[in-house]
Structure formats: C-alpha cells, structure tokens
Amino acid sequence: MSHPNIEICLAAESDAESLIHLHYAAVQNIEGRFYPQKVLAAWSPPPSPARYAWMRGMISTDGQPVWVTKQMGKTCGFSISTLADGFIKALYIHPAFAGQGIGKCLLTFTEQQLAQQGRATATLKASINAVAFYQAAGYRVIAPATQTLGDGSEMKCLEMEKALI
C-alpha cells in the first residue's frame, strides 16, 4: 500500500530525538477513557537525553528495523519490529497526522518487510485504544496481556496476530 506524499525509510540515529517527541505526543494524546494519566506518564515520560539514548539503541539494534514515515520532510510516524519472530514492537503516528491513512500504510509496509523475511504471522501487543485499528487491518485477538512500562508498572493490552502469507 502506498500513500501520496509520504516516504518510508529506515531510521538513522539522528532521528532519535524526533521519534521520542513523536512517541510522547502520540501517547499523551490518548483519551483518558483508555488509560489513566499515571499509565500514560509511565508509558511515555517527557523527552529526555536518557530517552533519546534509548531510541538510538533501538535504531542501532540489528534485526530490529525502525521504519520512519515522513511527509514533506516532517516525521509523522514510526514502527519497530523484530525480524526473527515477526513481532511488531511499536507503531506510532503523530496526532497531527492521525486519520490520514498513514498508520495503515506504515503497518502494511512493516508487515511486508516481515513477510519478505519469511514470517508467516505478525504478532503484537495492542494498547486498548489501538485494538479497533488493528482489527480493521485484519488482526485477531489472541489473549489479554500486559506490557511492562519503564517504571516497572504494567498496562493492560491485547495480544493480537495476523497471517501474512
């Protein structure tokens, strides 16, 4: 699937700060009916040098591509997946670009990359606010799950999967 006016490329370490700011904006924009503010704060603390370093580490890890979407030079989304097991670790779109089909485009691209590596199935842990997005893309719920956050607390999510081949 393609989307007019966006490009998808591998992230460079120089993208780390913009990706952390995007992540923070996306998480802080989630409606309170899905998660309390305490969970959102633990999920994505304010941008900091430690978070930038963490993202640079994610970007430089082999077998774990970080794909960035840009529209007219502006970073609008990113995904992180592990090629070895077909797990999509993250997919975020900046709130200013939400509802334009960019998330669907990035998800499809990420799935294609996994399929090209021989993965028959993509799996992920969907935050409660994102379940409908993934269901519309063909994912099915496997089981309730939790995601451990940076401060050690846990947030509720759902394990989901989709056949790629």
N, C-alpha and C positions, 0 to 999 in steps of 0.2 A: 504494500500500500504506500502510495506517495501522498504528499501533502504539498500544495503550492507554497512556494516561498520559504520552505524550511530545509535545512540541511542537517544530516545526522553524521556525526564523526566521533572518533574515539577522543575521549577527554585527554588533555595534557595536564601535567601537574600545575601549570599556570591557571587552569580552570578551577582549582580547588576552592578559592575564596568565593567565586560567583556561585558555585554549586552549593556551598554551605549557606549562603544568603538565600538562595532559591529554596533549599530544604526548609530553612527556618520560616520563610514566608508561607510556604505551602502548608506546613504543619500548623502554624499559628492561625491560619485561615479556616481550619476545620471547625465546624459548628459544635458548640458545647453539648448538643444532644448526643453526640457520638462518644466523646471522652471529656472528663473533667479537666480543668485547666492544669491541675497538678500533673496529669499524664502528659498533656501536650508540652508542658515545660520540661519534663524529663525526656520526652521523645526527641525534642529539638531545642536544646538550650540556645541562648543567644550566640551568634557567631563570635568566635574567639580564635586566637592563634593555635590553641590545642585542637580545636575542631578542624581548622584548615590543615594542620599536620595529619590528622586522622584521614581526611579526604585525600590528601596527597598519597598516603599509604594505600588507600583503596585503589587509586588510579594506577599506582605502580605495581600492583599485585598481578603476576602472570596468571592467565586462565580465568581472569575475572574482569572482563571488559566493562568500562564505564562509558556508555554512549551519551553524547550530548546533542540536544536539538537546539539549533539556532535559527532565528528568523531575522533576516536583515542585520546580522551581526550580534543580535541580542540573545543571550542564553535563555531558553524558555522551558527546558526540561532535561531530565537525565534518567538513565536506568543503569542498574548494576546487576549482573548475573554471573553465575558460576558455570562455566562450560562443562566441567566434569560431571555435574549431576543435573543440569537443566533447571537450577533454582534461580528464580528472579528475586534478588535481594531487595531491590528498590525500584520504584518508578514514581517520579515526582514531576509535576508541571507547575510552573509559577502561576499563582492565582490570576495574574493579568492576562494569561494566555489560556485559561481554562475554558472549556466549552467550544473550542475551535477545531477539535478533532486531532490535535497534536498528540495527546496521550494515546489515543487509539493507534495513530501512526507509529509512535515510538514503541508501543507494545508489540505491534505486528513486526516491526523491524527486529526487535530483540528476540522474538520467537523465531524468526527466520534465521538469525545468527545461531541460535541453539540447534535448530533443525539441521543446519549445514554442518554442525559438529556431531551429527548423528544422534542427537537426543530425540527420543520418540515422544517424550512428555515434558511439559513445562510445569513446575510447581512453584508455589509462592505462599506467603502468609499475607493475607489481605487485611488491612485495617477495616474496621466496621464501616467507615464512611466510603470505602472503595469497593465493597462487595458487589454492588449493582453494576459498577463499571466493568469488573472482571466477568461477571455473569453475562453481560451483554457481549463480551468478547469470546464467549464460549467456554469459560471456566466453570467447573462444578465444585461445590463444597465437599471436602473430604471429611473434615472434623473440626470442632472447636480447637483453638490453640492459644498460646500466649507468646508474646515477644518480650524478652528481657531488655530493658532500657538501660541507658548509660549509668543511671544511679542505682541499678540493681532492682528497681521495681519492675512490675510486669504489666503489660497491657493486653487486653483481650483482642483476639483477631481470629480469622478463619483460615485453615489450610485449604488451598484450592489447587486444582490441576486441570490441564488441558492436553489432549492428544495433539501432537504436532505433525505426525506422519500417519 
